[in-house]
Amino acid sequence: MNRPSNKVTKKIVNAPQRSLFKALGLTDEELESPLIGVCNSYSELIPGHQDLDKIAAAVKSGVTRAGGTPLEFGTIGVCDGIAMGHQGMHYSLASRELIADSIESVARAHALDALVLIPNCDKIVPGMMMAALRLNLPAIVVSGGPMMAGRHQGENIDLKTVFEKSAGVSSGQVSKEELAEIEDSACPGCGSCSGMFTANSMNCLSEVLGLALPGNGTIPAVSSARRRLAKRSGSQVVRLLEEDIRPGDIVTEESFANALRVDMALGCSTNTALHLPAIASEAGIKLEIDLINEIKEEVPHLCSLSPGGKYHIQDLDEAGGIPAVIKRLLDNERFNGRMLTVTGQSHGENLAGIQVKNDEVIRELADAYHAKGGLAVLKGNLAPDGSVVKQAAVADEMLVHQGPARIFNSEEAAVEAIRSGKINSGDVVVIRYEGPQGGPGMREMLTPTSSLAGVGLDKEVALITDGRFSGATRGAAIGHVSPEAMEGGPIAALQDGDLIKIDIPGETIEVELSDAELEKRLAQLERPEPKIKSGYLARYARLVGSASNGAIFEL
């Protein structure tokens, strides 16, 4: 087989390279075998990545058993929860591009034959999948798995609980003593945070795209089954290399339609509307966000998972995991089972023997939690290129809302107003200049949305932004407003008191201004100075494109 590693291991002129590999302790026999890169985003900074050293060890065992030579290398990661609410969040989405670029750099520079990609949290998962499609080497994703839910007073809790209860302290609804108890118990151990937040959304969708083995999205981090999955993944990537099955053979336009179908059924994070287009772009596929509205009409919301529901990822795993969700959709002709996966078989073939084990966690289509899927795209004169809402986490009374705009040019200013009692029932909080360019980095807004919930206004106040929301956000939170304020989008022209009309079932978001008035205001706008003028974020702001296209670099 004409493997990439032949360029550094086979010829007489490769003696210097072989010498360097032997400095690593590799034998001639190991250099005869395919070189399998094991990209491990292990970190002592991220709870979801704390045990990835053990996952990598299991992967390498599987690679070796299948006849490959595993070579581990690292990449960065950002914990969105720790980065939330301060300057650190500018770096979260921006880190996705660094991750993809770093993997490309290492894999090409060292002539690796195939890759096992080990992410777990937030932007690391899509960043690794972007690299897999870009490189198009045989590759497989195996994550570290979800965290177990915490327990407090007989109820399951999670990180969302802590954010909301901390806001409740400022309003006097929660005592400091209760908050301390919740803080100590909400995140009981390693793993990606336990609800259907961004990390778990993307890990689940890695299965649907066909880039991970069944179970990758839901097997708990603390389970020995997670390490067995890692061993199988290590062995399977060698087989993918032998059979020359590459990500480009697996991921097609229909794969992304399948991903959106499962997304709708699960009620995934709004961040999937950023990451799926970005991954698709690496495969040369243009994924229009309008497809979300088409698919939400055909696939109802079947799984009521935190933040909008009471169940957690461990419950979904016990109910059969993503294979059971796919089975439910396939049986109702809502999924294309012919698509290839890293098992070497199609989704349909992978489902042999799969059954839904809990009809309350994964409901029948006729008994769905919501008749339409979990996400919606809203358009109108306030968001001509679109905006995104997790409609499955919106209270019924907020699906249609209108109220006066309360304008803030930063997340911090909005949070201060919410927590100090300056926001009134019926208001529409507008946070702008937080988009991909304006942020820069399109910060997540879990702090303001959880603050609204903490002071009891989440069913009375809407929040819109050209930034984005955490997967843990619930309520009438509409993000990704495009074009963003920094690009001179209509959101930049809003003034305090403007009447904003939100109709989620009608898929519209409008400001009650005439076209002439809106054009006049936009013509008078002056582009503000960038918030950050040096370092990576300054370069990022110059390169990044619209959220409506996945916030990818425009080269």
C-alpha positions, 0 to 999 in steps of 0.5 A: 500500500502506498501510504503517506508514511512511506515518504519518511520510512521506506527509502534509503534517503529516509535514514535520517527520518528513521533515525529520529523515529528510532530516537522515540524507541520505535523498532524497524518492525514498528516502522514497517507498520502504518503510522497512526496519529492519536490526537489527544486533547487531554488537559488538566484544565477541562473536566471533560478532558481530565481522563482522556489520557486513559482513553488514549491509552485504550486507543493505542492498545487497539491500534497495536492489536490491529497491527498499527503503530500509534503515535500520540500528539496533543492539541489545545482545548478551552472549557466553555464553562470556565471561560464563560462571562469574562474575556476567556470566552472570546477564545472559545469559538476561535479555538476551533480553527486553531485545533483544525489547523494544528491537527492538519500541521502535525499530520502532514508534517509527519506523514501520518497514515490515519488518525484517531481523534480524541476530543470531548468538549465544545469546540474541540469536537467540531475542530477535530471533525473539520480536520478529518474532512480537510485531511481526508485520511482514514480517521475515527473520532472517539470522545471521552464521554458525558459526565454523570448528572449531579444530585441535590435534594433527590433531584438531578442537577447539572452545570446549568443549575449552578449558573441559574442558582448563582443569579438567584442569590442576587435576587434573594431567591437562593441562599448562599448556603444552598448555592454552595451545596449545589456548587459542590454536587452539580459536576460530580466527576470527569466528562462533558457536562451532562445535558444536551449542551454543545459538547454532547450535541456534537459528540452525538452528531459525530455518530450520525455523520458516520465518523464515530462508532455507535455509542460515542455520543452517550456512553458515560465517561466513568463507564468501562464501556467507554474504554472498550469503545476506545480500544475498538476505535483504535483497531477500527481505524487500522481496518479503515486504512486497509480498506481505504475508507476515508471521511470523504467517502463517509460524509456526504450532503445527505449525511448532514441532512441526517445529522439535522434530523437527529439534531431536531429529535434530540433538541441539540444546542444552537451551536450545531448551526455553527459547527455543521456548516463549518464541518460541511465546508471542509468537505466542499459542501455548502450547508444552508441554515434554511435546511433547519426549518425544512427538517424541523417540519418533518422531524419532531422533538422526541427527547426532552433533555436538559436544559429544556427537560428533566433527562440527561445524557446518561438517561439517553444512553440507558434508553439505547443512545443515538442508535435507538434515536436513529432506529426510531426515525428510520422506522418512521422513514425520517432517516436515510439508513444507506449512509456509510459509517466508520464501522464499514457498514451503513447506518441501517446495517449497524442497527441490527438488534437495536431497540428503544428501551425507554419510550419516555426518554425517546418518544414515539413520533405520535407522542413527541414532546413538540410536534416540530424539531428542536431548532428554528431559524428566524429571519426578518428585517432584524436578521436578513441572513438568519438567526437561530433559537432552540425552540424546544427550550422556549416556554410556550408563552414566549414562542410569540413575543413583542416588547421594547428593545433594551440595548447593550453593546456588551454582555457585561452591561446586560448582565449588570442590568439584569442582576440589578433589577433594571430589566422589566417583564416584557422587555427584549434584551439586545446584546450586540457587537458580540458576533464573530468579528465584533466580539471577537469570537462570538461569545456564549451568553449563558450568564445573561440567560441564566441570570434571567432565569435566576431572577424569574424573568426567563418566561417574560423577557426575550434576549437576542444577540449577534453572539451565541448561546451555550447549549445549556441556555433555555428560554427565548434566547435568539442568537447568531443574528446575521449580519452582525452589528460589526458588519453594519447589520440591522441589529446595529441600528436598534435604539432603546424602545424600538418594538421588536416582534418575535414569532418563533412558529412563524419563523420571523424576527422583526423590528417595527421600523419602516424600511426608510427609517432602518436604511437611514439609521444604517447609513449613519452608522460608523464602524466602531474600533475593534475591541481587541487589536493585537494577537490571535483574536485580532487576526481572527476578527479579520479572517472570520465570516458570518455566523450564517455560514458557520463562522469559518475563515474567509480566505 
